[in-house]
Amino acid sequence: MNVLSIYSGGGGIDLGFKKAGFEILYSTDYEEASCETLKLNNVGNIVECNDIRNIDFLALLNKIGENEIDCLVGGPPCPAYSKSRFYRKDKKRALEDENSFTLFEYFRAVKEVNPKIFFFENVHGFIYKPHRPAFDYLEKKSEELGYHITYDTFNTAEYGVPQTRKRFICVGVRKDIGEAFQFPSPTHYIPDKFNPIKDKNKKHWITCEEAIGDLDYDLPEDEYMQAGSKHKDLLKEIPPGDNYLYFTSKRGYPNPKFKWRSRYWSFLLKLSPDRPSWTIQASFSNNMGPFHWKNRFLRINEIKRIQTFDDDYNFSGDFKEQWRQIGNAVPPVFVEAIATAIKNQYFKDSI
C-alpha cells in the first residue's frame, strides 16, 4: 500500500498513514525546515523541497517507478479558510485569496496521478458559507475525475488526541475501486455530551494533565520572556481553562478590562489540566495561547505530545519554525484512525 504526499509539512499526515501500514513513496513541501524534518525522521523514501506548481507528477511517477498510486494525501495550506479571516478584513477569502492555487494544484495532482484514493484535509472553516466556492470546486472536480467523496468535520479529541482540534476531512474513492468511504466511529467521548447508550464503549477524552503532566518542570529561561507579554499579570489571574473574557462585564468582572469578543479567542487563553488543549496554532505569540495552566509558554516537547507526535520525533529549524510545523500538522493519531479504515475497506488483500 503506497502513498504519494503533497503539502507534507512536518509529516503529520504521512506519519499517520505510515503507522497504519502504508509506505510513503514521496513527500514534498516548499519549506526547507519541513523537508529537513521529513528527512530527519525517515518518514518516507523520497523528499523533495519544491513549489507544488513546479512538480510534473507524470514525470514523478516514472522517477519513482510506480504505475499506480494507492493514496494521494495532503492538506492544501489553509489561511484563507481559517477563523482568523473573520478578523483580518484586509485579506480575501476562499478562491479570491492569493494562495487559492494550492486547492487547484491539489486536484491537478489528483488528475495526473489518478490515485485509487485521495485524502484531503483542511480547517473546519473550509465548509463555512463564505468559502462555498472552494467547497463547490472540490465537489465538482471530484465528480469530473471520477471519485465518490465522503466528507465531514471532526473534533480530534473524539479520536484520542488531547486537543479539541476541529478539521475538515474528505476522502475520495475512484469509482472503479469501490463504494464511497465510511469514516471510523469516534473512540472517545466528550464528557458534557456523554450518552450512556451511544458512548458506553468509548473512552473518556484525554486531558492535558494526562498528556503533558509529566513534562512540567522549571526552566530558568522562562523568566526572561513571560507569557502574556504586557498582560502577564492578567494571565496569572485567569482561571485554568479561561481566556481574556474573564475580565469582561458579561462575566461579572467588577472592573472590566476588555469588551466582549473584542479580541481573538486565543488571547490570554490558558489550558485546563482537566480537559484537552485547544487548537495549537501555527504562529507563536507572546499573548496568544494556549498557555500552560501554570502561566508559562508551552514548550516544543509539550505541543508535540498535544499533537500526538512521538517524543522521539524531532523537528528541524529554530524554535518558531518547529512550532509552525507542529501547529500546522494534522495529529498523526487521528490520521492513523482514518488511514486504518481506508486500509480495511479497500486494501484487505494487502494486509
Buried (B, 14 or more C-beta within 10 A) or exposed (E): BBBBBBBBBBBBBBBBBBBBBBEBBBBBBBBEBBBBBBBBBEBBEBBBBEEBEEBEBEEBBEEEEBEEBBBBBBBBBBBBBBBBBEEEEEBBBBBEBEEBBBBBBBBBBBEBBBBBBBBBBBBBBBBBEEBEEBBEBBEEBBEEBBBBBBBEBBBBBBBBBBBBBBBBBBBBBBEEBEEEBEBBEBBBBBEEEEEEEEBEEBEEBBBBBBBBEEBBEEEEEBEEEBBBEEBBEBBEBBEBBBBBBBBBEEEEBEEEEBEEEEBBBBBBBBBBBEBBBBBBBBEBBEBBBBBBBBBBBBBBEBBBBBBBBEEEBBBBBEEEBBBBBBBBBBBBBBBBBBBBBBBEBBBEEEE
